[in-house]
Amino acid sequence: MKQFAKRWVNKLGLDLRRYSSTEEFWFKKFIERHNIGLVLDVGANKGQYHSFLRHAGYAGRVISFEPLSEAYSELLMKSRTDPLWDIVPRCAVGESDGIIELNVSKNGVSSSILPIRKVHLDNAPDSRYIGAEKVECFSLKSLWPALKMVGDTPVLLKIDSQGYEDRILRGLGEFVAGVAAVQLELSSVELYSGQLLLPDMIKEMSEYGYRMEALFPAFISPKTGQVLQYEGFFVRSPVK
């Protein structure tokens, strides 16, 4: 997962110095405010988001999911240093169970089940696909019982799936009610063919019972300065 605030500020030629202005500070307050005790890290890659969590002060349990074979091997090795970090056996996460083909990008982090669009390649040439891997795919609904949820511990679901966010959310089924907060990427333009764009994703989150709490620029075009993708944070709306 990209370190959202620092990334876009640095692209503007600036740097963040005061701790109170960093994404770590904001995120620390976010997890404290919502009493998060378990993080589901969907699309973990090589563990960047886990590092971000620990730097932000989160000391609770993390369960990571990663489908790419090379990234998964590195993820598994890194997890040995943290007893509260569990790695689900290599798989993709989607709307249903089956075998999927994952397009592998040169930079690794832009890999997706969906075809990549020209606008993405124009603004990030290293995102181009260089191969493909077949991997098992499971819905979170199928995986949920095996995740060993502890009581009513509030769960944060982080999704970094390159355009596949809506399918993963649909795969939660009735277990969506057990997720207190969601962090996911929201694209303002179609970076991957068939993905839902920001307005439709916000609408879908509302239908699941979530309200947006924060929105940060995450991917800014180096050519035009247009914000192509945001990092969105959602929390369950109180029942009226």
N, C-alpha and C positions, 0 to 999 in steps of 0.2 A: 504494500500500500504506500502510495506517495505521501510524504509529509506535507500535507496540503498547504498550510499557510506559508511555511518557509520556502517551498518550491516556487509558488507564484510570486512571492516578494523578491526572491533572488533573481527571477527572470526579468524583473523590472529594473535590475541593477542595484537593488537595495539589500540591506541585511537587517535582521532582527537582533537587537542586543539585549534589551530589558526582558528579564524572565517573564514578567507579567504580560508581555506582548506575544509570547510564543504560543505555538499550537500545543505544546506540552502543558502549559499552564491552563489554557482553556479546556483541554481534554481532561485534565486532572479534576477540575471543578465539575465537569460534565459527569464523570463517573461517580464522583462523590455525591452530587446532587441526586442522582438516580440510583445510588447504592448498588452499582453493578458488581456482581460477584462471579460472573462467568462470561467469557467472551468466546463466541464462535467465529473463528477467523477463516472465512471462506475465500479461497484464492490467496493462499499464504505466500506463494512463490518461495523465496529463500529465507523467509522469516523477518522481513523488514518491518512488518506491522507489529510483530511480537516485540522487537527492539524498541519501537516507538511507544508501545504500551508500558514497558518497564521504565523507559526514560521519563514518561509522563507520570510515573508514580503508581501505576496500577500493579498491585501485588497479588491479585487473585488468579484463578484458574483460566487457562487458555486452551482451547481445542482448535487445532488447525487442520485445514483440508487443502490438498494440492494435487492436481492431476498430472503435471509435467514430470517425467521420469528424472531428469537431471536435477531440477529444483527440489523434487521430493527427497532425493538422496541427501542433499545438503541440509534440508530442513530437518530430517530425521537425526542427522549427526549433531546439529546445533541444539536440538531439544534435550539432549542428554545432560546438559548443564543446568536444566531447570526442572525440578520435580513437579511443578505445577503446570507444565506445558505438555499436553498430549497431542500426538499426531495420528489422525485417522488413517488407516491403510489407504494407499494411493487410490484416488478416485476423483471424478468430477462430481459436481453437485448441480442438479437441474430440476425440471418439473416432474420427471418420472424416471423409473429404473430402466437400464439397458446399456448398450455399448454405443459410445459416441466417438467421432473423430475430431480431435482438437488440432487446430492450425497453430503451428509453432512459429513465433516471430523471432527475428534476429536478436532483439533485445530481451526476449523472454517474457517481460511483463505485459506485452501487448498481445500475447497469445489468446485466441478465442475460438469458440465453437463456430461463431458467425464469420462470414466473409468480411474482410476489412475494406473500407472505402478509400477512395482517392484522397479525400480531404485529410484523412488521418496520415496517409503516406506522405503527402505534401508537407505536412507540418512536423512529422517525426519519421524520417526515412528509415530509421533502424527498426521501425515497427513492421516492416515487410515480412511476409511469411516465407520461411525457408524449408518447411517440412510439415509433417503431420504425424500424430500419434493416436492410436486407438486406445481407449481406456474405459473402464466401467464407470457408469454414472448412476447416482442414487439421489432420490429426493430426500430432503431433510425430514419429511414425514416418515420415511422408511428408516432413517438413521436415528431418529430422536430417542427411541427407547434404549439404544445402546450407548447414548452419550452420558448416561448416569447422572441425570439432573439431580441436584441436591435441594430437596424441599422447594421453597418458594424463592430461591435465589434469583434476583433480577438478572436477565440475560441481555447482553448486547450482541446483536448479529451484525458482523461486518461483512459486506459483500464486495469483492473486487473481481468481477467476472467478465469485464470487457463486453458490455452490451447484453449480457445474459441475466441481468438482475431480476427482471420481472418473472422469468421462468423459475428461478430459484425461490422467489417469494411464494409463487403459486404452489410450489412443491412442499411448502410447510403445512398446507392443509389446516386442520383444526388446531395445530400446535402454534400457529401464529399468535394465539392469545398468551402463550408462554414466553414471548419475546418482549421485553420491556422497551428496548431501543434498537434502532437500526441505523447503520452507517453504510452509505452506498454512493457509487458514482452516478452523476446525473449529467447527461450530455445535452448540450444546446443545439448541436448539429449531429447528423447521423454519421458517426465514426465507424460503425459496423452495420452492415445491411440487416434490416429487420429489428433493430433495437427500438425500445420505447424512448422517446425524448423527454426532456425535463418536465414539461407541463403534464404529460400523460402519466409519468412516474409519480409526480406529486399527487395527482388525482387518484391513482391506484393505491398509494400509501394511505390516503384519507379513507378510502373504502375499506382498507384493512384495519382502520381504527387508529391511525397515527397522524400526528401533527408535526410539521417541520419545526425544529428548534434552532438550527443553524445551517448556513450555506456558505461555503468558501470556494473561491476559484482554485482549480487544481491543474488545469491544462490550458495554457494560454498560447495562442498562435505566435510563434516567433516572427512571423511575417507581418501580421496585421494587428496584433494585440488583442484580437477577439478571444473571449473566454469560450473555449470549446467544451470544457467539462468542469463540473463542480463536484465538491464533496458535500453530501447532504447528511444531516443528522436528524432523525425522527424519533419521537417518543410516543408511547401510547396515550391517547386522549382519555381524560377521566370519564368514567361512565356517568351519564346524566340521568 
